[in-house]
Amino acid sequence: MADQTVESPDAQETAAELDPAAQKNKQLLDLLYRLFGQDAFTDVEEPYGFLTVTTTRERIHDIIAGLQQDQELQLNFLTTMCGMHWPERKDQELGMVYMLHSLVHNVRLRLKIFFPIGDPHVSTLTDLYSAANWMERESFDYYGIIFVGHPNLIRILNVEDMDYHPMRKQYALEDGTREDKTDLFFGR
């Protein structure tokens, strides 16, 4: 059986200093703080070695534009962006996730923003990345996020006369009135 020893905090810190991904993330975070200030980011995480920062919707466009134009970092590829719905987060029910990638330096960054469901407006990124066009339309279609300045914000995957946004967690997963399903068949 393998030895289940726990490393000391000093050993963990030393291991992190030797990890190239952790070093890149630290350099990237230092650059973010230098370019935009520490107050621009509220949460900083590194799930699975992927630097993730949270900012505000008021600053997201300027931050992404600055990162795209920065010659040192060259985060010039928008890998993906998608909406999210967290109904239990008061005044932060909706959110967006943006993933940027520097193809030159192989550095990736995830940015998140949250905002109230009653005011689902976010600045468009179509002026920075043409790929943002369809990704923003998808987030509008599924979550009802309105991208201010988008050139053609219409549904992309659902019918146009649909009056709700299907990925919002506002609907029951199952129809409670159905009688043809018993818990016996579903392991419940």
C-alpha positions in Angstrom: 0.0 0.0 0.0 1.3 3.5 -0.9 2.5 5.8 1.8 -0.2 8.4 2.5 2.0 11.1 4.0 0.9 14.7 3.8 3.3 17.3 2.5 4.1 20.3 4.6 3.0 23.7 3.4 6.6 24.6 2.6 7.0 21.5 0.5 3.8 22.3 -1.4 5.0 25.9 -2.0 8.4 24.6 -3.2 6.6 22.2 -5.6 4.4 25.0 -6.9 7.5 27.1 -7.5 9.0 24.3 -9.7 5.8 23.7 -11.6 6.0 25.5 -15.0 2.2 25.9 -15.3 2.1 27.6 -11.9 5.0 29.9 -12.8 3.2 30.9 -16.1 0.0 31.5 -14.1 1.9 33.7 -11.6 3.5 35.7 -14.4 0.1 36.1 -16.1 -1.6 37.2 -12.9 1.2 39.7 -12.2 0.8 41.1 -15.7 -3.0 41.4 -15.2 -2.5 43.3 -11.9 0.1 45.5 -13.6 -2.2 46.3 -16.6 -5.5 46.6 -14.9 -4.9 46.8 -11.1 -5.7 44.3 -8.4 -9.1 45.9 -7.8 -10.2 44.8 -11.3 -10.4 41.2 -10.2 -12.4 39.8 -7.3 -11.7 36.1 -7.3 -8.6 34.3 -8.5 -8.5 30.5 -8.8 -6.4 27.9 -10.5 -8.6 24.8 -11.0 -6.6 22.1 -12.7 -3.8 24.6 -13.3 -6.0 26.9 -15.4 -5.8 30.5 -14.2 -9.4 31.8 -13.6 -10.2 35.4 -12.6 -13.5 37.1 -12.0 -14.2 40.7 -12.9 -17.2 42.9 -13.6 -19.3 43.3 -16.8 -18.4 47.0 -16.8 -14.7 46.2 -17.2 -14.8 42.9 -19.2 -14.6 44.5 -22.7 -11.7 46.8 -21.8 -9.8 44.0 -20.1 -10.2 41.6 -23.1 -9.3 44.4 -25.5 -6.2 45.2 -23.5 -5.2 41.5 -23.4 -5.8 41.1 -27.1 -3.6 44.1 -27.9 -0.8 43.4 -25.4 2.3 42.6 -27.3 4.0 40.8 -24.4 1.2 38.3 -23.8 -0.6 38.1 -27.2 -3.8 36.5 -26.0 -5.3 36.8 -29.5 -7.5 33.7 -29.7 -11.0 33.6 -28.1 -11.3 29.8 -27.5 -14.9 30.0 -26.3 -17.4 32.0 -24.3 -20.6 30.8 -22.8 -23.4 31.8 -20.5 -24.3 30.3 -17.1 -27.2 30.5 -14.7 -26.8 30.2 -10.9 -30.3 30.8 -9.5 -29.1 30.6 -5.9 -26.7 33.6 -6.3 -28.7 36.7 -5.4 -28.0 39.5 -7.8 -25.5 37.3 -9.7 -27.8 34.8 -11.2 -26.4 35.1 -14.8 -22.8 35.0 -15.9 -20.4 34.7 -18.8 -17.2 32.7 -19.1 -14.5 33.8 -21.6 -11.5 31.7 -22.4 -8.6 33.3 -24.1 -5.4 31.6 -25.4 -2.0 32.9 -26.5 -1.0 30.6 -29.4 2.5 32.1 -29.3 3.2 31.5 -25.6 0.7 28.6 -25.0 -0.9 30.6 -22.1 -4.6 30.3 -21.3 -6.8 32.5 -19.2 -10.4 32.1 -18.1 -12.4 35.3 -17.2 -15.8 35.2 -15.5 -18.4 37.9 -14.9 -21.7 37.7 -13.0 -24.8 40.0 -13.1 -28.4 40.1 -12.1 -31.0 38.2 -14.1 -33.2 41.4 -14.1 -30.4 43.3 -16.0 -28.8 40.8 -18.5 -26.9 43.3 -20.5 -23.2 42.8 -21.4 -21.0 44.5 -24.0 -20.4 42.6 -27.2 -17.0 41.3 -28.2 -17.8 41.1 -31.9 -15.6 44.2 -32.4 -12.6 42.3 -31.1 -13.3 38.7 -32.2 -15.5 37.8 -35.1 -15.9 34.3 -33.5 -17.8 36.0 -30.7 -20.8 36.6 -33.0 -22.2 33.1 -32.9 -21.1 32.4 -29.3 -23.0 35.5 -28.1 -26.0 34.5 -30.1 -26.0 31.1 -28.4 -25.8 32.7 -25.0 -28.7 35.0 -25.9 -30.7 32.1 -27.2 -30.1 29.8 -24.2 -29.8 32.2 -21.3 -31.4 35.5 -22.5 -28.1 37.5 -22.1 -28.4 40.7 -24.2 -25.1 41.7 -25.9 -25.1 45.5 -26.3 -23.7 46.5 -29.7 -24.1 43.0 -31.3 -24.7 43.3 -35.1 -27.4 40.6 -35.3 -28.6 39.4 -31.9 -31.2 36.8 -32.9 -31.8 33.2 -31.9 -29.3 30.7 -33.5 -30.4 27.3 -32.3 -34.1 27.6 -31.2 -37.1 28.8 -33.1 -37.5 32.6 -33.2 -40.9 32.7 -31.6 -39.7 30.9 -28.4 -40.6 33.1 -25.4 -38.2 31.5 -22.9 -34.5 30.6 -22.5 -34.2 26.8 -22.1 -30.9 26.6 -20.2 -32.1 28.8 -17.4 -32.7 26.6 -14.3 -36.3 27.7 -14.0 -38.0 24.5 -15.2 -38.5 21.1 -13.6 -36.3 18.4 -15.0 -39.2 16.0 -15.1 -43.0 16.2 -15.5 -44.4 15.3 -12.1 -47.8 14.4 -13.5 -46.5 11.5 -15.6 -47.8 8.2 -14.5 -45.9 6.0 -17.0 -42.6 6.3 -15.1 -42.0 4.7 -11.8 -39.1 5.2 -9.5 -38.5 1.4 -9.6 -37.2 1.7 -13.2 -34.9 4.6 -12.4 -33.1 3.4 -9.3 -34.9 5.8 -7.0 
